[in-house]
Every structure is written in C-alpha cells, then in structure tokens.
Amino acid sequence: MVSTRGQTVTTTEQGFPWGSAPYPVLVADPQGTLVQCNDAAAVLLPRAAPGIPLADVAPPWLVAAHLTLRISATPAEPEAGVSHSGVLGGRRFEAHPSVRDDGMVAWWLVDDTDHQLAREALHMERERTAFLVRASNSLLSSLNLGRCMDVTAQMAAETLADAALAIAPARGHRLPVVTCLRGGTPALSQETVDPDDVPGLGEALRGFPPVPSRWIDPALAPRWMVPDGFGPVGSIVITPLPGHGVPAGALVLLRKTGSTAFSDEEEIFARLFAARSGAAMSAARLYAEQTAITDILMQELLPPTLHQISGVDFAGRYRPSADNVRIGGDFYDVHPAGVEGEPSLVTIGDVCGKGLEAAVLTGKIRNTLHALLPLADDHQRILSLLNTALLNSHHARFATLVLASAVRRGNEVDLKLTSGGHPAPLIIRADGTVEEADTRGTLVGALPRVSASSAEVTLAPGESCVLYTDGIIEARGGPMGDAQFGEARLKRALAECAGMPCEGIAEHVQMLAAQWLGSRRHDDMAVVVISAPRTQYLSAVNGTTRGRYTA
C-alpha cells in the first residue's frame, strides 16, 4: 500500500477536466455513484457509466477507499484520503484521490504492476544477497570440514528446499553425507555406495568437466538420499560444490510433493550458494590436509624424548623462541650405537636464525648426523662431512654443535666431547665441582674447512655432563631486566645439582632460565644431560611393602 496525500480541487464547473487524461479516472459523488469516467477508465471497466453505483463496477478495495474518504472528509475540511492499491483486471493499480470542495472525488488509477514487480524483485534480491552474506560468514567462520558440511546442509534446507544433503568426495569406499530437514539438525552418515549409481551425483563429485545442476526423477533417488520422515519427494536437484581447483562435493536439494518445483532462478541462486559452500569446504579440506602434513613433519623436527640407552642416562629439554611455535633452530639427538659396546652419538646444536626456516635446516643436519653414525667416534670426520653437506646445500646458514660419544664401561661412562663453535660442555662432579670440557672448534657450514679439538672425560656414578645452547646463557632478564643469565650463574646453579638424576638437572636448568627471563623475548633454548647411573640395589623392607633404592 502506497500512502500519498490526495488533491483537493476547488472549482465551480459542472464537468471534470480529465476526459483526455492518460490514466483511467473515475469520478464519484459522496454517495458512491459514478458521475463521470474517461475513455481509459471505460476500457479498463467496460460497465462503468455515469449514474451507476461505484460498487457495481469497481473492485472492493476501491469501493472501500471511497467510503473511507467520504467519512473522513467534510466540506469545511475536505481531508485528502489515503491512496490504496489492489488488483484490477489481472494487474496491480494504485488509486489516488482528487477531492473537490463539493465532495466529488476523482480516482486516478495508476498501473503499478511493473513497479510492484520491480520492487518485489529488488526485495527478493536483497533477501538473497543477505542470505549469501550470512552463509559466507557462517561458512568461513570455521576451517573444520564437518562444520562446513553441517552449515551447508542446514542453511540450504532452511532457504532453498525442504531438505538438503551435503556430500563430500568419497573416502575409500565410504561417502560422507550430512543430511538436514527444514527445522532440524544436521546428521552425519557414511554411505557405502557408488555415486555413479545416482544420475548426476558422480559427475558432480568429480567436478570435471564442469557440470551444471541436474534435475533427477525422484523415483531414481536411492533410499539413503531421502531423509527419514520426509514423505513423498516432489523434485530433486543435484548441484556441484566447486572447490579451489578440485571438487569439494555435491549439494542435493529435495522438495516434497505439493511444493513448487525448482525454477530456473532458484537453480541459479542454488549455484551461487553452492559456490560459497564449495569454497569453504575446499578451504577446510585443504587446511586439514596441511595440518596433517605439518603434524607429520613436526614429529620429525621436534626434539626426541630421551631416556636410558645402553646403560647411560639421558635427559633433554627444549624451549622454542616463540610460545606459539613448537620448533626452531636448536636441536638435540641421541643416536644409539648399532653394536653392543660401541658409543652412542649425542648431538646438540644451534642453527643460525630461528623459526621454520631454521627448523628445516636442523632437520637436514639431524638426518646427516644419523647417516654418519658409523663414524660416531671420529668427530673430526663427522664435522668435515657435515660441513661439506651444508656448503653444498641451498641454505645460506651455518650452525654450531657439540658431538658427544658416550659408552658405559663398568659403572663409569666414557665421553668424547667435540665442539664445533659451540659453548663447551660442563661436567658436574660428585663433590659439586663444575668443570668445563677442554674442547674448541670452528662453526659448521661457513668455512671450506673446519677444525676442532676433542676432550675425553670419564663420569663416575652419579656424575653428569651438561650440553646446552647459547639461548640459556644469553637469556636476558633478572631484577634489572637486561642482564644475561651467563656462564657463571649457570655453573653455580649446576654446582647445586651434584648427585641429582639427569631429568632433575635438565628441568632445573630450564626452570632457572625461564624464571630469569620472565615474559621477555628470548632465543631458542636447549639442554641435554648425560649421566652415569648411580650404583643402586633394591632393599626389601618386608614381604608386602615397597622397597627403596640406596646408593
């Protein structure tokens, strides 16, 4: 209904000057009798003629409008009525009144059909655009494939059809299907079916060559495609869900018997929705694949969990430079000897830089050292071969590291320690003395030749060797906030660890460095502890209670 103010016409003429008006005009007196009608009105209302009651020729909505205007208007104040609209002769008209001071009313009938259709089309497009915006926001708010399928099926069932199925490409012999009825909740099922048995479904899931939406005969729909309690199916459309270069799945829309069939416009709108759904599902699948790949690679790049190997105790701790990443440029490994009595190779190192690029190089170094395990006791040869490998790689980075060969002989552990430009290992003796291993060398991956000197150390039962990266001693913090943790502070802390198990020492070092740092930025930090186990035996208290270990 369109509201306008009517026109009040003051004239003393008996006739009305609207006979040649381009719009149909009906003139009626206050009692509702036609006084005059122009030629256009006579064409629209063939029975209209002067002296005939308006109610006999005009539609009810126009008669009601005239009655309302007659009641509301007075000679003293000829109130302009409210224009009305309605259907006349299969088209929509607006009736605009012109009121004369003697109560006569001329009704101008303006064909508003095209404008109304345009307004309805505009309203529909706005609703559809708003729906697509909501769909995009809901779909892109999650990178979970299951969630995207749920949103796709639920929104399609609420707006496009009476029920909808979001189908993802098959995983093996199973087809993931999310089904949703209008007003219901999405439900996931795994269907062991052949998509090519359903016309259009196999092509939609393959997505190549690009295929349009396809109407199928409801009688050809398999049982799994019709939700429980849905009732007779009136029409089914299968629409591809296009992804990023690969098909994301298919959208199946179902309408009940008695519902209107899908129009061409609705099919186009469904494809617009499917394009957004397919993009979201494709992004979610890509994210899931990337996450799976990252997790697999991460397992290879993360420092290992250390334990006792060949009678030697090992412990390690690692903290990356950023709390939101798990890998970095520091690394450590323990490579067990392949032959009984041969030394295990222990490595700890620091690659120039931090983050993912540094972690990739640490992975290469660790794999190279693992391949050089047969040379575990020839540290100079290992460093030379590793240096050559790094110089021949595309990485413009260098690294520092310490090699330690550890073998247990009786109750003691013999160590051979070699530093390649790395901080020297520290030895914790049983009496609390902390010694620095006498080993020096050049960093690896920067110069054509590397040189290093090795130190041989023997650990008595309960004694330990601590390997660490410079992220520990260069950690800045403390009371003033800018002091380095330093070697001297580290040695004092280790002196208090005499006799502690290797796990306790590694944990203590990491805890002290973290306390010193507080919440400040820091470099990657790694520590490895090698210990000669204490000579222990089990002392039984009685036949039922737990025994105890004594040195």
N, C-alpha and C positions, 0 to 999 in steps of 0.2 A: 504494500500500500504506500502510495506516494502522497505526502501532505503538501498542499500549496494553499495559498490564500486565494479565494475567488475574487472576481472582479465585480464591483458594484457599478451598474450603469444607470445614470440619471438621464432620462430622455422623455419627451412628451409625444414622440412619434408613435403611431399605432403599429408600424411594421418594425421588423428587425433587419439590420443591415448585413446579415450573414448568409444570404442566399447563395452567394458565389464563393463562400469560404472553402478552402481545400479539405477541411476536416468535416466529418459528419456533425451536424448541430441539431439538437432537439430543444425546442422552446416549450416550456410547460408553465401553466399558471399555478398559483398556490394550492389549488385543489387537485393537482396532478393530471390535468387534462392538457393534451398537446395543443399548442397554439400555432406552431409553425415548425417545419423541418426542411432543411435544404436538400438539394439533389443528392449529395453524398450520403446523407442520412437515409434517404429513400432507397438508395441502392443497398445499404447495409441492413436496413429494416424495411422490407417491402410493404408491410402493413401499416407503417407509420403515416398518419394523415391528421390534419387539424380536426379537433373535436373528439378524437379517440383517447381514452384514458391511457396514460403512460404505462400503467401496469399491464395493459393488454399487449403491448408491443416491445417493451424494454425488458431486459433481464432483471431478475430480482435485486441484484446488488445495486443497479442504477435507481430502481424504484425506492429502495431503502435510503439511498443517498439523498434523493429528492425530498423524502419525508423528513429526514433528519434536518435538512437545510430549511424546510418550511417551518418546522417547530422552533429552530434556533434563531431565525431571522425575524425582525419586526420592521414596520415602515419607518419607525423612528431610528432604528439601528439595524439596517439590513446586514446582519452578520454573515460574512462570507463563509460558506460551508467548507468542509474538508473534502478534497478530491478523492475519489475512490477508483479502484481498479478491479477488473474482473474479465472473464472470458465472454466473448460475444462472437458468434459465427466461427468458432474454432480458433479465434485469435484473441490476444490479450489487449484490452483497451484501458486507458486512463480517462476518467470523466472529470473535466474541470468546469466548475460552475461560474457563470457570469450573472449576477443578481441585479435586477432593475428596481428602482425605488417603488414601483407599484406591485412588487412581489413576483413578477415574472422572472423565470430562471432559464437561461440558455445553457445547455450542457454540451460542451465541446468534447467530442470523443476522439482521443488521440491514440492511434495504433502504436502500442508499446511492445509488440511481440518481439521484434528484433532486439530492442534494447534489453528486454527481460531475458531473452536467451543469452545475450552477451553478458549480462550481469550474472546469470546462473553459471555460465561457462567460466567467467572470471572467479566466481566464488569456488567452483569446483577445482580450478587450477590452484587457487590459494590453499585450499584444503589439502590437495595432493602434494603441493610443494612443502607445506608444513609437515605432512606425514613423512615425506622423504627426508626432511631435515631431522625429524625425531628418529627416524630409522638410522640415518647416518650416525647421529650422536650415540644411539644405543649400541650400534654395531661396532663402532670404533672405540668405544669405552673399554673394550676388553680385547686382549690378544689370545683369548682362550677359544679354541675351535669349538668345543662343546657349547660354550656360552653363545657364540655367534650363531650356531645352528638353532639353539633354543629361541633366540631373538627373531631370527628369520622366520621360523615356523609360526611363532606366536603373533608377530605383527602381521604376517600375511593372512592368518586365519581371522584376525580382528577386522581387517580392512578390505582384503581382496577376495576372500572366499569364506565358505562355511567351515572348511578345514584345510590344513596345509601340511605338506611333508617337505622337510629339508633333508636332502640326501647327499652324502659325501661320497667321493670315489671309493671303490672297494678296497678293503684292507685284507689282502689274501682272498679268501672265498666269502668274506662277510661284508655286507653293505650297511654302513652306519646310517640309520634313519631316525630323524626326530619328527614325531607326529604331534599335531596340536589341533584340537577342536576349538571353535569360537567360544570364548569364555572359559576355556580350560587351561591346563598347564601342559607344557611340552613333556613328551615322554620319549626316551631313547630306546631303540631296539637295534639288534644286529640281525639282519636278514641274510640267510644263506640262499641267495637267489642269483639268477643270471639276468643282469639288466637288459640284455638283448631280447629277453622274452617279452618285455613290455615295449610296445611301439613308441619310439622316440626317446626312451629313457637311456638306452645305451649310447645313442648319438649325443644326447645332452651331457652325459657324464664324461664322454671322451672329449667333447668340445672342439673337435677338429674333423672335418672342416666346420666352420661356424654354422650352427643350425638355428632356425627360428623356433618360436614357441609352437607347440603341436597340440591340437585338439585330438583326443582319442575317444573311441567308443567306450562308454562306461562298462559295457558288457565285457570288454577285453581287459579291464583292470583286475589284477590279481587280488586275492583276499587280503594280503598283507598291506596293500595300498589303501584300503578302505578302513578307517578307524572304527573300533567297536562302538556300537550305538549310533553310528552316523545315519543309518537308514538308506533308502534308495538314492543312488547317485544320479544327478541330472546331467552334469557336464564335468569334464576333467581337462585341464591344460597342464602340459609339462613344459617348463621354461628352463633353459640352461642358466647356470650361475657362472658367468665368466670370471676368471681369475687373472692373475698377473702372468700372462704368457702360458698358463696351464689352466685346465678346467677346475673350478672349485666345487662343482657338484650340480645338482638339479633341484628345482623347486616345483612341487606338484600341488596344484590348486584344485579343490573339489567343491562343487556346489550341489545342493540337494535337488531332488525332483521338485518342481514347482518354482524354484528360484530362476531368475532370469539367466540366460546363457551369457557367456563372456562376450562382450562386444570387442570390436577392433580397438577402440580407445582403451578399454580396460586391459587388453592384451599388451598394448604399448606401455601402459602405466606399470603393468606387472614386470615388464622387461627393464624398465628404469629402476624399479625396486630390486630386481634380481641383480642388476649391475652393481649396486651398492652392497648387497649381501655377498655377492661373489667376491668383490674386492676385499671385504672384511674377512671372509672365510679363508681366502687365499693368503692374506697377510698373517692370519692366525696360524695357518698351517706352516707357512714359511718361518714364522717365529719359533714354532715348536721344533721344526727341523734344525734351525740354527741353534736353539738351546740344547738339543740332543747332541749335536756335533760339538758344541762348546763344552758340554759336560764330559764327553769322551776325551777331547783334547786336554781338558783341565786335569783329568785324572793322571794324564801322562806328565803334565807340567808341575803338578803340586809336589812338594817335598814328601818323601815317603814317611810312614810311621816306623820308627826304629825300635829294635828290640835286641835281645841277646843273640849273637851269631858266633858259632864256633867257640863258645866259652868266653866271649868278650862282650861286655855290656855296652850298649849304645843308646843314646837318647838325643833327640833334636827338637828344636823349637824354631818356628818361623813366623815373622810378622811382616806383611807387605806394607809398602809406604802409604797406602790408602786403605781405609777400612771397608770401602765398597768394592775392592778387588781382592782376589784370592791368590794371585800370582804376581811375580815381579822379577827383579834382576838378581836376587840372591838365591842360591840353591845349595843343596847338600844331598849326598847319596852314600850308601854303603853297598858295595858290590861284594857279595860273599865269594870266597875262593871256591873254585870248582874242584879242587883236590884237597883232601884232608891234610892238614899240616902246612898248607900254603897260606900266605897272608890274605886277609880281606882288604879291599881297597876302599878307603874312606876319602871323600872329597867334599870340600866346601868352597864356594866361590862367590864372586860378585861381578856381574856384568855391568859395563858402563851404561848408565841410564836406568830407567825404571818403567814399569807398566808392561803392556802386552808385547811390544817390540823387543824389550829386553828379555821377557819370558821366553819368546821364540828362540832366541839365541841360547838361553840356558838349556832349553830342550836339546838343541843340537850339541852343545858341549857335553851334556849328560850322556847322550847316546854315543858320542865319540869315545868318551872315557869308558863306557861299558864295553865297547868293542875292543878297547885296549887292555882289558882286564888280564889277559895272559902276560902282560908286561908289568904286573902290579908292583913288582919290586924294583923296576928300573924307572925311577921317577923322571930322570933326565930325558930318557927316550920318550916317555909319555908326553912330557911338556913340549918337546920338539915336534912330535907328530900332531899334537893338538894345535900348536902354533901354526903349522903349515895348513891345517884344515881351515882355521879361521882366516888366514890371509887369503886363501883361495875362494872364500865364500863372498857373497854379495853384501854381507853385513859390514858396515864401516864402524865396528865397535870392537873393544878389547875387553879383557877380563883378568881378574886376579883370582888366584885359588891356592889352596893348600892340599897336597896329597899326603895321605897317611896310610901306610901299610901296617896292619895290626894282626898279630898272630899270638896265640896263647901258648906258652911253654911252661908246663907245670902249673904253679899258682900265679905266675907272673905273665905280663903282657909286654911283648917287644913291639916297639913302634919305630917306624922310619918316617920322618916328617920332612916335607919339602915345600917351601913357599915359593910361589910364582907371583911376586909382587904383592903378597897378601900379608896382613898382620900375623906375626909369629904365634904359634900355639902356646898356651900356658899350661904348665904342669902343676897339679896340686898334690903335694907330698902328704904323707900320713901325719906329719907333725905340724901341718898348716903352712909350710913354706910354699910359696908360689914361684916357680921358675919359668923363664921364657926360653923356649926351644931355640937353639942357635941355628936358624935356617934363614937364608935370604935368597932372593931371585928376582928376575925381571918379569914384568907382566906379560900376558899371553895375547897374541893377536895384533900386536902393534909393530914389532920389530922383526926383521928377517930371521934373526937368531935369538934364542933365549938361553939364559944360563941360570943355574940355581945350585945352591949348596944344601945338602941334606943333613939332618941331625938324627941320631939314633938314641932312643930313650927307652928305659925299662920301667914299667909300672908295677909296683908291689901291690899285693892285695889291698883293696880299699883306696888306692891312688887313682887319679883321673887326669886326663888330658882334655883341655877345653879349646875347641876351634870356634872362631867367631868371625863375623864380618864387621866392617868398619861402621856399619849402622849402629852398632852397640856403643862403641867408644865415642862416636861423633854425635850422638844424640844430645841435642841442646835443650836445657831446661834448668831444673834446680830452683833454689829460692829466688835468684835474680832473673831467671828465665832465659839466659843466653849463654850459660856455661856448659861446656861439653862434659859428658859423663867421664871420659878419659880413661887411659890405661891404668893409671894409679888407683883410681876409685874401683875399677874392675878387679884389680889384683887384691885390694883389701877385702872386697866382697867375697872373692874366691877363697881367701885365706880362712874365712869363717865356714867354708863348706867342706873342710877336711873330713873325710870319712863318710860323707853323705853319698847316697846312691846317685847314679848319673841322672836319673829322672829328676831328682830333687835339685841337683845343681843347675840343670838346664832351665827348670821352672824358676829357680831363684834369680838367675841372671836376667831372664826375660821380665820378671816382675819388677826388679830394680830399675831396669831401663824404662819400663812403662811408667813407673812412679816418677822417675826423673823427668820424663817428657811431659807428663800431664796430658793435655789435649792439643799439644803443639804438633806441627808438621814434623815429619821425620823421614829418613831413608828406610829402605828395606833392612830388616834385621834378621840374622840367622845365627844360631849357636848349635854346635854338636859337641857332645861329651862322650869320651871313650874311657871306660873304667875297667880296671882289673877287679873281678868279683872278690869279695871278702871270703875267706875260708869259713864255711858255715856247716853246722850239723844240727840235726833236729833232736832237741832234748824232750823226751816224753815225761809229762807230769804224772799222769796215771793212765789207766786204760780207756778213759772216756773223754777227758778234756783235751783241748788243743795244745800242741806243743809250742815251743818257741825256738827261734834261731839265735845262736850265740856265736860269737867270733872265736 
